[in-house]
Amino acid sequence: MPKLKTHKGTAKRVRITRNGKILRLRANGGHLLEKKSESRKRVIAKKAIITGALVKRIKRSLGVK
């Protein structure tokens, strides 16, 4: 069976931890930050963990088991 190519769009957007969890950036942190509260900006700055059915599809698109 041939090797699977890594989906580069996915690879640029997510990161896999050593334990196999998938991290992604949160939305709304790019601009218009002046009117957002400090606590909201802190939440946006943290990475989010992807869970559920998406994990299997993302790992397959990255070529990870």
Protein Blocks (a to p, Z undefined) as FASTA:
>chain_A
ZZddddfklmmmpccdfkopacdddehilgoklmpcfklmmmmmpccddehjllmmmmmm
nopZZ
